Structures are given as structure tokens and as C-alpha cells.
Amino acid sequence: MGSSRYEQVSRRAVLKASAGVGLAALIPGLACGTDDVGVFAGAVTDLPPEPTTPPVTVQSVVGEPVGDQPAQPAPTAEPAAVAEATPTAEATATPEPTATPEPTVAVAGEMVIAFTYTQALGGKNERPYIAVWIEDAAGELVTTVSLWYEQGRRGARWLDHLTRWWESDQFRISGGGQDTAATISSATRDAGSHAVVWDGTVDGVPSLPGDYFVCIEAAREEGPYSLIRVPFALAGSLPQTVLPDHGELSAATVGINV
């Protein structure tokens, strides 16, 4: 069977390209080949293989392309969860409204102030002027418990002989208080033991507990001056407390009967 057209053309091309070169050198086995098919078959078979690209070992690197794959962006680390600040109870709690406590009644019963007046030698034989009152911790007059002085027309002129009570009462009046001497007073008393009572109110309003002074003052025309002034705590009850003697005043006590 004759050779194909492809084989004829290929053979001519090879011969032309190898002019001046020994075919034996160009195509090994040509001299011993029996036909064109064998020669070309041997030529194709005996050609050295084309060099191949050695396989590339790809180390996967985050962010670098692998083979023909497009580069993938490096994964973004999830941000650490930010703990929301939990407000403390102190910062957020709404303070409960504090109920205003009802004022405690300072005197649970009656405050009894007792004393003995003894006329000493000297001066005129007159009944004494005597004042009993309560002062606050600052020394200001809170209330006059008792005031004894001559009720006659000229009797009030000697009230300033009760030095401390007078100054305290005038200070109270200058601050807007009423002059109550005429309405709260009573007649003078003979020498002896006496007791007066305070219900713990001032103008009908209960006094608040706290620190106060109990004061007893006596003055007699041309006679000695006497003053007892002792601090005490007013807090609902008060055991009978002995007060120091002074001048014509003695055996004084104060207590709250409940």
C-alpha cells in the first residue's frame, strides 16, 4: 500500500530541512529503516522527551495565591468581645426616698423643776423675784416656765434685776417675739419649797430632743443674787437630777415624770 499524503509531505519537509546533513546523524535509525513509516515512527518514538516542569511544592501561606487561584485575603481575626461595663448598683440604683422621721416628743410627761428659796440676812425683807426658764444649747431662751414678780403698777421696773432672764427675754423680743411677761407671770411667793411644771411645748408645739439648760434665778431688793444654770439632755424622760445650790436657792432638782 502506498504511503499517505501526510507521510509524503512530512518526508519531503524533513529531507529539505536536512540538506547537507547526514540523515543518519539527524534521524537515528534512518539507514536501517525499511520504509518511511518505520523511519518516521522511529523518529517520533526516539526523540528525547521534552523536559517537564518539576512539580512545585506549594506551601500554603495565608494571603498568597496557591496555583492559579487568586489570592485570598488573610482572615480577619474576630475582634475580642468588648464587655459592656455593667453599671454598679451604687451608680445606677435610685436611692429610696428617706422618710422624714416624725419628731420625737421631747417630754414624755411633765418636767418638774423644784427648788427651795431661803431668805438670807441682809437686804430688805421683801419677797424675791424668781424666774424659771429653759435655754437651748446656744444659750437662747426657749420658753419661760415661771415668772414671779410684784404685780403692782411699779413691780415691772425691777424685772431687770433678774439679770440673765431679762437679757435673754429682751433678745427674744428684739428678734420678733412678743413681750409675754405680763401674761405668763404670777405674784411673788414667800420663802419655802416650790415646784413648777413644764409640759415640753413652746407655743403649743412640742420641743425637739436635744441639749438644753434649765435655769432658776432669784433676786431680792438689796439682797443677794442667785442663779442655778445646769445643762441637761431632753430626750423623752429624765430621772430626777439634783442641781447645785447657789445663794438663796437650794435643794433644786429637775426630772421628767412619765
MOKA-V490952 format. One record per backbone hydrogen bond with DSSP energy under -1.0 kcal/mol. NH is the residue of the N-H (numbers start at 1). CO is the residue of the C=O. Records with the same first field share a line. If there is no record, write none. Layout:
BEGIN
NH = CO + CO
END
This chain:
BEGIN
8 = 4
9 = 5
10 = 6
11 = 7
12 = 8
13 = 9
14 = 10
15 = 11
16 = 12
17 = 13
18 = 14
19 = 16
21 = 18
26 = 22
27 = 23
30 = 27
39 = 35
40 = 36
41 = 37
42 = 38
43 = 39
44 = 40
45 = 41
46 = 42
47 = 43
64 = 61
69 = 66
92 = 88
93 = 89
106 = 207
108 = 236
110 = 257
111 = 198
112 = 255
113 = 196
114 = 253
115 = 194
116 = 250
117 = 192
118 = 248
124 = 221
126 = 124
129 = 219
130 = 148
131 = 217
132 = 146
133 = 215
134 = 143
135 = 213
136 = 140
139 = 136
142 = 134
143 = 134
145 = 132
146 = 132
148 = 130
149 = 186
155 = 152
158 = 155
159 = 156
161 = 158
162 = 159
163 = 161
166 = 162
167 = 163
168 = 164
169 = 165
170 = 166
171 = 167
172 = 168
173 = 169
174 = 170
175 = 171
176 = 173
177 = 172
180 = 178
184 = 180
185 = 181
186 = 147
192 = 117
194 = 115
196 = 113
198 = 111
202 = 205
205 = 202
207 = 200
210 = 234
212 = 232
213 = 135
214 = 230
215 = 133
216 = 228
217 = 131
218 = 226
219 = 129
223 = 220
226 = 218
228 = 216
230 = 214
232 = 212
234 = 210
236 = 106
241 = 254
243 = 252
246 = 249
249 = 246
250 = 116
253 = 114
254 = 241
255 = 112
256 = 238
257 = 110
END
